[in-house]
């Protein structure tokens, strides 16, 4: 993958780039996602994955989970700028290395082939607790929930076994135990 030419993604004397999961609680209304994403694109910040869903119908709240990469200064700037947007209620920054945080991604994988290869593919997917959602004599669709790097490895391993299509969500994150993130 080519290096970014954005000045925002260049390491500085203060720190190196690191992946972060930024979670933003916002009002669920038209245009909010565009404003949040516009903040990233307008400043040259890259979004590696994005997951959005309404989490509270009564309060009309949605949760946006963004995976991005940047120096500590860039991550801090992103959080500050997000916090200034009117529809934003709170912003959390989860580091991928934090043992108190759960991170997962979901993938749907379609494998097509002869029964011998399909059997090998199913065995491989069992290691990831895959759930078969659709099955025919010559194909199956399986759902896998795992870390991004695990799904990446599985995709590479399934290619020679007939993997034809991959659909993935962005990462989602949540604190472990009874603790809930508070601003």
C-alpha positions as CSV (number, residue, x, y, z in Angstrom):
1,X,0.0,0.0,0.0
2,X,1.5,3.4,-1.0
3,X,2.4,5.8,1.8
4,X,0.1,8.7,2.4
5,X,1.2,12.1,1.2
6,X,-0.8,13.9,3.7
7,X,1.1,16.1,6.2
8,X,-1.2,15.0,8.9
9,X,-0.1,11.4,8.7
10,X,3.7,12.0,9.0
11,X,5.4,11.0,12.2
12,X,6.7,13.9,14.3
13,X,9.2,14.2,17.0
14,X,6.4,13.7,19.5
15,X,5.4,10.2,18.4
16,X,4.9,7.6,15.8
17,X,1.6,6.7,14.1
18,X,-0.6,4.2,15.8
19,X,-4.1,2.8,15.0
20,X,-6.9,4.1,17.1
21,X,-10.6,3.4,17.3
22,X,-12.5,6.6,17.7
23,X,-16.1,6.1,19.0
24,X,-18.5,9.0,18.6
25,X,-22.0,9.2,20.1
26,X,-24.2,11.5,18.0
27,X,-27.7,12.6,17.4
28,X,-29.3,10.3,14.8
29,X,-30.3,12.9,12.2
30,X,-29.7,13.6,8.6
31,X,-26.3,15.0,7.7
32,X,-24.5,14.1,11.0
33,X,-22.4,11.3,9.4
34,X,-21.5,13.6,6.5
35,X,-20.3,16.3,9.0
36,X,-18.2,13.8,11.0
37,X,-16.6,12.3,7.8
38,X,-16.2,15.8,6.4
39,X,-14.0,16.7,9.4
40,X,-11.7,13.8,8.5
41,X,-11.5,14.3,4.8
42,X,-11.2,18.1,5.1
43,X,-8.0,17.7,7.1
44,X,-6.5,14.8,5.2
45,X,-7.1,12.2,7.9
46,X,-7.7,8.7,6.6
47,X,-10.5,6.5,7.7
48,X,-9.6,2.8,7.6
49,X,-13.0,1.5,8.6
50,X,-16.4,2.9,9.6
51,X,-19.4,1.4,11.4
52,X,-22.5,3.3,12.2
53,X,-25.8,2.3,13.8
54,X,-28.6,3.8,15.9
55,X,-28.2,2.6,19.5
56,X,-31.1,4.4,21.3
57,X,-34.4,4.9,19.4
58,X,-36.0,7.0,22.2
59,X,-33.1,9.4,22.5
60,X,-32.3,9.2,18.7
61,X,-28.6,8.4,19.4
62,X,-26.2,6.7,17.0
63,X,-22.8,5.4,17.6
64,X,-20.1,5.9,14.9
65,X,-17.0,3.7,15.2
66,X,-14.0,4.9,13.1
67,X,-10.6,3.2,12.8
68,X,-7.9,5.7,11.9
69,X,-4.2,6.0,12.2
70,X,-2.1,9.0,13.3
71,X,0.4,10.4,15.7
72,X,-0.7,11.2,19.2
73,X,-1.0,14.9,18.2
74,X,-3.3,14.0,15.3
75,X,-5.5,11.7,17.3
76,X,-5.8,14.4,20.0
77,X,-6.7,17.0,17.3
78,X,-9.3,14.6,15.8
79,X,-11.0,14.1,19.3
80,X,-11.0,17.8,20.0
81,X,-12.5,18.7,16.6
82,X,-15.1,16.0,16.9
83,X,-16.1,17.2,20.4
84,X,-16.8,20.7,18.9
85,X,-19.4,19.4,16.5
86,X,-23.0,20.2,17.7
87,X,-24.6,16.8,17.2
88,X,-21.7,15.1,19.1
89,X,-22.5,13.9,22.7
90,X,-19.2,12.3,23.5
91,X,-16.0,11.0,21.9
92,X,-13.9,8.0,23.0
93,X,-10.5,6.9,21.9
94,X,-9.7,3.2,22.2
95,X,-6.2,2.1,21.5
96,X,-5.9,-1.3,19.8
97,X,-3.4,-2.4,22.4
98,X,-5.6,-1.8,25.4
99,X,-6.4,-5.1,27.1
100,X,-9.6,-3.7,28.6
101,X,-11.2,-3.2,25.2
102,X,-12.9,-5.7,22.9
103,X,-12.5,-5.2,19.2
104,X,-14.3,-7.2,16.5
105,X,-15.1,-7.1,12.9
106,X,-17.7,-9.2,11.0
107,X,-17.1,-10.8,7.6
108,X,-19.4,-12.7,5.2
109,X,-17.4,-15.0,3.0
110,X,-18.7,-16.8,-0.1
111,X,-16.7,-19.9,-1.1
112,X,-17.5,-21.8,-4.3
113,X,-15.9,-25.0,-5.5
114,X,-15.9,-28.8,-5.4
115,X,-16.8,-30.7,-2.3
116,X,-13.1,-31.5,-1.3
117,X,-12.2,-27.8,-1.3
118,X,-15.4,-26.8,0.4
119,X,-14.7,-29.3,3.2
120,X,-11.2,-27.9,3.7
121,X,-12.6,-24.3,3.7
122,X,-15.2,-25.3,6.4
123,X,-12.5,-26.8,8.6
124,X,-10.5,-23.7,8.3
125,X,-13.5,-21.5,9.2
126,X,-14.2,-23.6,12.3
127,X,-11.1,-22.2,13.9
128,X,-12.8,-18.8,13.8
129,X,-16.2,-20.1,15.0
130,X,-17.7,-19.5,11.6
131,X,-21.5,-19.8,11.2
132,X,-22.8,-21.1,7.9
133,X,-25.6,-18.9,6.7
134,X,-26.2,-20.4,3.2
135,X,-25.2,-23.8,1.8
136,X,-25.5,-25.6,-1.5
137,X,-23.7,-28.5,-3.0
138,X,-21.1,-26.2,-4.7
139,X,-21.0,-23.2,-2.3
140,X,-21.5,-21.8,1.1
141,X,-21.6,-18.4,2.8
142,X,-20.1,-18.2,6.2
143,X,-20.2,-15.5,8.9
144,X,-17.0,-14.9,10.9
145,X,-16.5,-12.5,13.8
146,X,-12.9,-11.9,14.7
147,X,-10.1,-9.3,14.8
148,X,-9.2,-7.6,11.6
149,X,-5.8,-9.4,11.2
150,X,-7.5,-12.8,11.8
151,X,-10.0,-12.1,9.1
152,X,-7.2,-10.9,6.8
153,X,-5.4,-14.2,7.4
154,X,-8.5,-16.3,6.8
155,X,-9.2,-14.5,3.5
156,X,-5.7,-15.2,2.3
157,X,-6.0,-18.9,3.3
158,X,-9.5,-19.3,1.7
159,X,-8.5,-17.8,-1.7
160,X,-7.1,-21.0,-3.1
161,X,-10.1,-22.9,-1.8
162,X,-12.6,-20.9,-3.8
163,X,-13.2,-17.7,-2.0
164,X,-15.2,-15.5,-4.5
165,X,-16.7,-12.7,-2.4
166,X,-16.0,-10.9,0.8
167,X,-18.2,-8.4,2.6
168,X,-16.8,-6.9,5.9
169,X,-18.0,-4.4,8.5
170,X,-15.8,-1.9,10.1
171,X,-14.4,-2.6,13.5
172,X,-16.6,-2.2,16.6
173,X,-15.2,-1.7,20.1
174,X,-16.5,-2.0,23.7
175,X,-15.0,-2.0,27.2
176,X,-14.8,-5.3,29.1
177,X,-16.5,-6.0,32.4
178,X,-19.0,-3.7,34.1
179,X,-17.2,-0.5,33.2
180,X,-18.8,1.8,30.7
181,X,-17.0,4.6,28.9
182,X,-17.8,8.0,30.3
183,X,-16.5,11.2,29.0
